[in-house]
Amino acid sequence: MLKKVFGSAVFGVEATTVTVEVNVDKGVGYHLVGLPDNAIKESNFRIAAALQNNGYKIPGKKIIINMSPADLRKEGSAYDLTLAIGILASTDQIKAEGLEEYLIMGELSLDGTLQPIKGALPIAVKARKKVIKVLYCQPRMPKKLLL
């Protein structure tokens, strides 16, 4: 089942929206496309451990993830939460209603704990301009960044 979630890429002081499409289908494998760097390609290990350690299941099916725009380089582990939410929504382990209203960002530890990410301020500014909500929780986040 295909689901879309949204994240953000930060370049300098500007953020741009990244659409993450997750499709789970018959077959096996984990395929990530759309110019992800190595940290994002390795995210499947962090995501699998975080989900399993919190009672969710990794589907024994083929997972295809497209990050667009495809010509924009995506960097860092801040997309862990974006990808995890996409996988959970596409496998009906969480409700997907309203996900299009959020920019979802956060690095996951193996136990599912969220870690700080770079670029929180430009992401929050971008979300406010687009009148959407931001879902990334990080330790000691200034209250003025919470929308």
CYANA upper distance limits for C-alpha pairs under 8 A (distance plus 0.5 A):
  1 MET  CA     22 VAL  CA      8.40
  1 MET  CA     23 ASN  CA      5.90
  1 MET  CA     24 VAL  CA      5.88
  1 MET  CA     25 ASP  CA      7.22
  1 MET  CA     90 SER  CA      5.85
  1 MET  CA     91 THR  CA      7.49
  2 LEU  CA     21 GLU  CA      7.28
  2 LEU  CA     22 VAL  CA      6.07
  2 LEU  CA     23 ASN  CA      4.81
  2 LEU  CA     24 VAL  CA      7.26
  2 LEU  CA     90 SER  CA      6.38
  3 LYS  CA     21 GLU  CA      6.26
  3 LYS  CA     22 VAL  CA      5.88
  3 LYS  CA     23 ASN  CA      7.07
  3 LYS  CA     86 GLY  CA      6.89
  3 LYS  CA     89 ALA  CA      7.06
  3 LYS  CA     90 SER  CA      5.81
  3 LYS  CA     96 ALA  CA      8.28
  4 LYS  CA     19 THR  CA      7.29
  4 LYS  CA     20 VAL  CA      6.11
  4 LYS  CA     21 GLU  CA      5.02
  4 LYS  CA     22 VAL  CA      6.86
  4 LYS  CA     86 GLY  CA      7.15
  4 LYS  CA     99 LEU  CA      8.31
  4 LYS  CA    100 GLU  CA      7.78
  5 VAL  CA     19 THR  CA      6.64
  5 VAL  CA     20 VAL  CA      5.74
  5 VAL  CA     21 GLU  CA      7.06
  5 VAL  CA     82 THR  CA      7.26
  5 VAL  CA     85 ILE  CA      8.09
  5 VAL  CA     86 GLY  CA      6.44
  5 VAL  CA     99 LEU  CA      6.67
  5 VAL  CA    100 GLU  CA      6.62
  5 VAL  CA    102 TYR  CA      8.21
  5 VAL  CA    103 LEU  CA      8.12
  5 VAL  CA    104 ILE  CA      7.97
  6 PHE  CA     17 THR  CA      7.26
  6 PHE  CA     18 VAL  CA      6.17
  6 PHE  CA     19 THR  CA      5.23
  6 PHE  CA     20 VAL  CA      6.23
  6 PHE  CA     82 THR  CA      7.41
  6 PHE  CA     99 LEU  CA      8.48
  6 PHE  CA    100 GLU  CA      7.34
  6 PHE  CA    102 TYR  CA      7.08
  6 PHE  CA    103 LEU  CA      5.50
  6 PHE  CA    104 ILE  CA      6.53
  7 GLY  CA     17 THR  CA      6.42
  7 GLY  CA     18 VAL  CA      5.46
  7 GLY  CA     19 THR  CA      6.92
  7 GLY  CA     20 VAL  CA      7.70
  7 GLY  CA     79 TYR  CA      7.49
  7 GLY  CA     82 THR  CA      6.70
  7 GLY  CA    103 LEU  CA      5.27
  7 GLY  CA    104 ILE  CA      5.56
  7 GLY  CA    105 MET  CA      6.33
  8 SER  CA     15 ALA  CA      6.70
  8 SER  CA     16 THR  CA      5.94
  8 SER  CA     17 THR  CA      4.97
  8 SER  CA     18 VAL  CA      5.46
  8 SER  CA    103 LEU  CA      7.26
  8 SER  CA    104 ILE  CA      8.34
  8 SER  CA    105 MET  CA      7.85
  8 SER  CA    123 ILE  CA      6.95
  9 ALA  CA     15 ALA  CA      5.98
  9 ALA  CA     16 THR  CA      5.85
  9 ALA  CA     17 THR  CA      6.94
  9 ALA  CA     18 VAL  CA      6.93
  9 ALA  CA     74 LYS  CA      6.93
  9 ALA  CA     75 GLU  CA      8.24
  9 ALA  CA    123 ILE  CA      8.45
 10 VAL  CA     14 GLU  CA      6.22
 10 VAL  CA     15 ALA  CA      4.79
 10 VAL  CA     16 THR  CA      6.98
 10 VAL  CA    119 GLY  CA      6.66
 10 VAL  CA    122 PRO  CA      7.49
 10 VAL  CA    123 ILE  CA      7.74
 11 PHE  CA     15 ALA  CA      6.72
 13 VAL  CA    119 GLY  CA      8.37
 13 VAL  CA    122 PRO  CA      6.35
 14 GLU  CA    122 PRO  CA      6.31
 14 GLU  CA    123 ILE  CA      8.48
 14 GLU  CA    126 LYS  CA      8.39
 15 ALA  CA    122 PRO  CA      5.99
 15 ALA  CA    123 ILE  CA      6.09
 15 ALA  CA    126 LYS  CA      6.59
 16 THR  CA    123 ILE  CA      8.39
 16 THR  CA    126 LYS  CA      7.70
 17 THR  CA    103 LEU  CA      8.34
 18 VAL  CA     67 MET  CA      7.06
 18 VAL  CA     68 SER  CA      6.14
 18 VAL  CA     69 PRO  CA      7.05
 19 THR  CA     66 ASN  CA      8.47
 19 THR  CA     67 MET  CA      6.25
 19 THR  CA     68 SER  CA      5.70
 19 THR  CA     69 PRO  CA      7.68
 20 VAL  CA     65 ILE  CA      7.29
 20 VAL  CA     66 ASN  CA      6.20
 20 VAL  CA     67 MET  CA      5.12
 20 VAL  CA     68 SER  CA      7.01
 20 VAL  CA     82 THR  CA      8.07
 20 VAL  CA     83 LEU  CA      7.79
 20 VAL  CA     86 GLY  CA      7.96
 21 GLU  CA     65 ILE  CA      6.10
 21 GLU  CA     66 ASN  CA      5.62
 21 GLU  CA     67 MET  CA      7.03
 21 GLU  CA     86 GLY  CA      7.82
 22 VAL  CA     63 ILE  CA      7.52
 22 VAL  CA     64 ILE  CA      6.36
 22 VAL  CA     65 ILE  CA      5.09
 22 VAL  CA     66 ASN  CA      7.13
 22 VAL  CA     83 LEU  CA      8.29
 22 VAL  CA     86 GLY  CA      6.23
 22 VAL  CA     87 ILE  CA      6.82
 22 VAL  CA     90 SER  CA      7.02
 23 ASN  CA     63 ILE  CA      6.32
 23 ASN  CA     64 ILE  CA      5.72
 23 ASN  CA     65 ILE  CA      6.93
 23 ASN  CA     87 ILE  CA      8.49
 23 ASN  CA     90 SER  CA      7.04
 24 VAL  CA     61 LYS  CA      7.00
 24 VAL  CA     62 LYS  CA      6.17
 24 VAL  CA     63 ILE  CA      5.17
 24 VAL  CA     64 ILE  CA      6.99
 24 VAL  CA     87 ILE  CA      8.30
 24 VAL  CA     90 SER  CA      6.94
 24 VAL  CA     91 THR  CA      7.53
 25 ASP  CA     61 LYS  CA      6.46
 25 ASP  CA     62 LYS  CA      5.84
 25 ASP  CA     63 ILE  CA      7.19
 26 LYS  CA     61 LYS  CA      5.97
 26 LYS  CA     62 LYS  CA      6.37
 27 GLY  CA     61 LYS  CA      5.60
 27 GLY  CA     62 LYS  CA      5.27
 28 VAL  CA     60 GLY  CA      7.09
 28 VAL  CA     61 LYS  CA      5.19
 28 VAL  CA     62 LYS  CA      4.57
 28 VAL  CA     63 ILE  CA      7.90
 29 GLY  CA     61 LYS  CA      7.35
 29 GLY  CA     62 LYS  CA      5.20
 29 GLY  CA     63 ILE  CA      6.68
 30 TYR  CA     44 ASN  CA      8.34
 30 TYR  CA     62 LYS  CA      6.50
 30 TYR  CA     63 ILE  CA      5.35
 30 TYR  CA     64 ILE  CA      6.54
 30 TYR  CA     65 ILE  CA      8.43
 31 HIS  CA     62 LYS  CA      8.39
 31 HIS  CA     63 ILE  CA      6.69
 31 HIS  CA     64 ILE  CA      5.26
 31 HIS  CA     65 ILE  CA      6.63
 32 LEU  CA     36 PRO  CA      7.93
 32 LEU  CA     41 LYS  CA      7.29
 32 LEU  CA     64 ILE  CA      6.54
 32 LEU  CA     65 ILE  CA      5.30
 32 LEU  CA     66 ASN  CA      6.58
 32 LEU  CA     67 MET  CA      8.27
 33 VAL  CA     64 ILE  CA      8.39
 33 VAL  CA     65 ILE  CA      6.73
 33 VAL  CA     66 ASN  CA      5.45
 33 VAL  CA     67 MET  CA      6.75
 33 VAL  CA     70 ALA  CA      8.28
 34 GLY  CA     66 ASN  CA      6.15
 34 GLY  CA     67 MET  CA      5.20
 34 GLY  CA     68 SER  CA      6.35
 34 GLY  CA     69 PRO  CA      7.56
 34 GLY  CA     70 ALA  CA      4.75
 34 GLY  CA     71 ASP  CA      7.54
 34 GLY  CA     72 LEU  CA      8.17
 34 GLY  CA     73 ARG  CA      8.22
 34 GLY  CA     74 LYS  CA      8.40
 35 LEU  CA     67 MET  CA      8.05
 35 LEU  CA     70 ALA  CA      6.58
 35 LEU  CA     71 ASP  CA      7.29
 35 LEU  CA     72 LEU  CA      7.17
 35 LEU  CA     73 ARG  CA      5.61
 35 LEU  CA     74 LYS  CA      6.61
 36 PRO  CA     40 ILE  CA      6.19
 36 PRO  CA     41 LYS  CA      6.91
 36 PRO  CA     67 MET  CA      8.19
 36 PRO  CA     73 ARG  CA      6.73
 36 PRO  CA     74 LYS  CA      5.38
 36 PRO  CA     75 GLU  CA      6.81
 37 ASP  CA     41 LYS  CA      6.81
 37 ASP  CA     73 ARG  CA      7.80
 37 ASP  CA     74 LYS  CA      6.67
 37 ASP  CA     75 GLU  CA      5.76
 37 ASP  CA     76 GLY  CA      7.55
 38 ASN  CA     42 GLU  CA      6.55
 38 ASN  CA     75 GLU  CA      8.42
 38 ASN  CA     76 GLY  CA      8.48
 39 ALA  CA     43 SER  CA      6.81
 39 ALA  CA     75 GLU  CA      7.46
 39 ALA  CA     76 GLY  CA      5.82
 39 ALA  CA     77 SER  CA      6.02
 40 ILE  CA     44 ASN  CA      8.43
 40 ILE  CA     74 LYS  CA      8.31
 40 ILE  CA     75 GLU  CA      7.26
 40 ILE  CA     76 GLY  CA      6.57
 40 ILE  CA     77 SER  CA      6.16
 40 ILE  CA     79 TYR  CA      7.43
 40 ILE  CA     80 ASP  CA      7.94
 42 GLU  CA     46 ARG  CA      7.96
 43 SER  CA     47 ILE  CA      6.43
 43 SER  CA     77 SER  CA      7.36
 43 SER  CA     80 ASP  CA      6.54
 44 ASN  CA     48 ALA  CA      6.38
 45 PHE  CA     49 ALA  CA      6.75
 46 ARG  CA     50 ALA  CA      6.52
 46 ARG  CA     80 ASP  CA      8.08
 46 ARG  CA    108 LEU  CA      7.03
 46 ARG  CA    109 SER  CA      7.00
 46 ARG  CA    110 LEU  CA      5.88
 47 ILE  CA     51 LEU  CA      6.48
 47 ILE  CA     80 ASP  CA      6.92
 47 ILE  CA     81 LEU  CA      8.34
 47 ILE  CA     83 LEU  CA      8.35
 47 ILE  CA     84 ALA  CA      6.48
 47 ILE  CA    108 LEU  CA      7.43
 47 ILE  CA    110 LEU  CA      7.84
 48 ALA  CA     52 GLN  CA      6.58
 48 ALA  CA     58 ILE  CA      6.87
 49 ALA  CA     53 ASN  CA      6.40
 49 ALA  CA    110 LEU  CA      5.67
 49 ALA  CA    111 ASP  CA      7.34
 49 ALA  CA    112 GLY  CA      8.24
 50 ALA  CA     54 ASN  CA      6.85
 50 ALA  CA    108 LEU  CA      7.36
 50 ALA  CA    109 SER  CA      7.09
 50 ALA  CA    110 LEU  CA      5.18
 50 ALA  CA    111 ASP  CA      5.44
 50 ALA  CA    112 GLY  CA      4.73
 50 ALA  CA    113 THR  CA      8.37
 51 LEU  CA     55 GLY  CA      6.97
 51 LEU  CA     56 TYR  CA      5.52
 51 LEU  CA     57 LYS  CA      7.13
 51 LEU  CA     58 ILE  CA      7.77
 51 LEU  CA     84 ALA  CA      8.13
 51 LEU  CA    112 GLY  CA      7.33
 52 GLN  CA     56 TYR  CA      5.63
 52 GLN  CA     57 LYS  CA      6.35
 52 GLN  CA     58 ILE  CA      7.65
 53 ASN  CA    110 LEU  CA      8.07
 53 ASN  CA    111 ASP  CA      6.24
 53 ASN  CA    112 GLY  CA      7.55
 54 ASN  CA    111 ASP  CA      7.87
 54 ASN  CA    112 GLY  CA      7.41
 56 TYR  CA     93 GLN  CA      7.87
 59 PRO  CA     91 THR  CA      7.87
 65 ILE  CA     83 LEU  CA      8.46
 68 SER  CA     72 LEU  CA      7.84
 77 SER  CA    106 GLY  CA      8.09
 77 SER  CA    107 GLU  CA      5.87
 77 SER  CA    108 LEU  CA      8.45
 78 ALA  CA    105 MET  CA      6.14
 78 ALA  CA    106 GLY  CA      5.15
 78 ALA  CA    107 GLU  CA      5.02
 78 ALA  CA    117 ILE  CA      6.26
 78 ALA  CA    118 LYS  CA      8.23
 79 TYR  CA     83 LEU  CA      6.64
 79 TYR  CA    104 ILE  CA      8.40
 79 TYR  CA    105 MET  CA      6.09
 79 TYR  CA    106 GLY  CA      6.55
 79 TYR  CA    107 GLU  CA      6.98
 80 ASP  CA     84 ALA  CA      6.57
 80 ASP  CA    105 MET  CA      7.75
 80 ASP  CA    106 GLY  CA      6.50
 80 ASP  CA    107 GLU  CA      5.59
 80 ASP  CA    108 LEU  CA      6.31
 81 LEU  CA     85 ILE  CA      6.49
 81 LEU  CA    104 ILE  CA      7.16
 81 LEU  CA    105 MET  CA      6.13
 81 LEU  CA    106 GLY  CA      5.46
 81 LEU  CA    107 GLU  CA      6.63
 81 LEU  CA    108 LEU  CA      6.94
 82 THR  CA     86 GLY  CA      6.76
 82 THR  CA    104 ILE  CA      5.67
 82 THR  CA    105 MET  CA      6.06
 82 THR  CA    106 GLY  CA      7.66
 83 LEU  CA     87 ILE  CA      6.70
 84 ALA  CA     88 LEU  CA      6.68
 85 ILE  CA     89 ALA  CA      6.51
 86 GLY  CA     90 SER  CA      6.52
 87 ILE  CA     91 THR  CA      6.72
 88 LEU  CA     92 ASP  CA      6.67
 88 LEU  CA     93 GLN  CA      5.55
 88 LEU  CA     94 ILE  CA      6.22
 89 ALA  CA     93 GLN  CA      6.52
 89 ALA  CA     94 ILE  CA      5.74
 89 ALA  CA     95 LYS  CA      6.68
 89 ALA  CA     96 ALA  CA      5.81
 92 ASP  CA     96 ALA  CA      8.23
 98 GLY  CA    102 TYR  CA      8.22
101 GLU  CA    132 ILE  CA      5.78
101 GLU  CA    133 LYS  CA      6.42
102 TYR  CA    132 ILE  CA      6.29
102 TYR  CA    133 LYS  CA      5.14
102 TYR  CA    134 VAL  CA      5.71
102 TYR  CA    135 LEU  CA      6.68
103 LEU  CA    127 ALA  CA      7.52
103 LEU  CA    132 ILE  CA      7.80
103 LEU  CA    133 LYS  CA      6.83
103 LEU  CA    134 VAL  CA      5.25
103 LEU  CA    135 LEU  CA      6.40
103 LEU  CA    136 TYR  CA      8.47
104 ILE  CA    134 VAL  CA      6.60
104 ILE  CA    135 LEU  CA      5.17
104 ILE  CA    136 TYR  CA      6.26
105 MET  CA    117 ILE  CA      8.45
105 MET  CA    134 VAL  CA      8.45
105 MET  CA    135 LEU  CA      6.90
105 MET  CA    136 TYR  CA      5.43
106 GLY  CA    114 LEU  CA      6.57
106 GLY  CA    115 GLN  CA      7.05
106 GLY  CA    116 PRO  CA      7.52
106 GLY  CA    117 ILE  CA      6.75
106 GLY  CA    136 TYR  CA      5.89
106 GLY  CA    137 CYS  CA      7.45
106 GLY  CA    138 GLN  CA      8.00
107 GLU  CA    114 LEU  CA      6.10
107 GLU  CA    115 GLN  CA      5.63
107 GLU  CA    116 PRO  CA      7.34
107 GLU  CA    117 ILE  CA      7.10
108 LEU  CA    112 GLY  CA      5.91
108 LEU  CA    113 THR  CA      6.20
108 LEU  CA    114 LEU  CA      5.38
108 LEU  CA    115 GLN  CA      6.58
109 SER  CA    113 THR  CA      5.62
109 SER  CA    114 LEU  CA      6.81
109 SER  CA    115 GLN  CA      7.37
114 LEU  CA    137 CYS  CA      7.20
114 LEU  CA    138 GLN  CA      6.55
114 LEU  CA    139 PRO  CA      8.41
115 GLN  CA    138 GLN  CA      6.30
115 GLN  CA    139 PRO  CA      7.66
116 PRO  CA    137 CYS  CA      8.44
116 PRO  CA    138 GLN  CA      5.49
116 PRO  CA    139 PRO  CA      7.06
117 ILE  CA    138 GLN  CA      7.99
119 GLY  CA    123 ILE  CA      6.83
120 ALA  CA    124 ALA  CA      6.66
120 ALA  CA    145 LEU  CA      8.34
121 LEU  CA    125 VAL  CA      6.69
121 LEU  CA    145 LEU  CA      7.33
122 PRO  CA    126 LYS  CA      6.58
123 ILE  CA    127 ALA  CA      6.67
124 ALA  CA    128 ARG  CA      6.65
124 ALA  CA    134 VAL  CA      7.16
124 ALA  CA    145 LEU  CA      6.76
124 ALA  CA    146 LEU  CA      8.25
124 ALA  CA    147 LEU  CA      8.02
125 VAL  CA    129 LYS  CA      6.78
126 LYS  CA    130 LYS  CA      6.80
127 ALA  CA    131 VAL  CA      6.41
127 ALA  CA    132 ILE  CA      5.66
127 ALA  CA    133 LYS  CA      6.70
127 ALA  CA    134 VAL  CA      6.94
128 ARG  CA    132 ILE  CA      6.71
128 ARG  CA    133 LYS  CA      7.93
128 ARG  CA    147 LEU  CA      7.97
133 LYS  CA    147 LEU  CA      6.87
134 VAL  CA    146 LEU  CA      8.05
134 VAL  CA    147 LEU  CA      7.21
137 CYS  CA    141 MET  CA      7.80
141 MET  CA    145 LEU  CA      7.59
141 MET  CA    146 LEU  CA      8.38
142 PRO  CA    146 LEU  CA      7.84
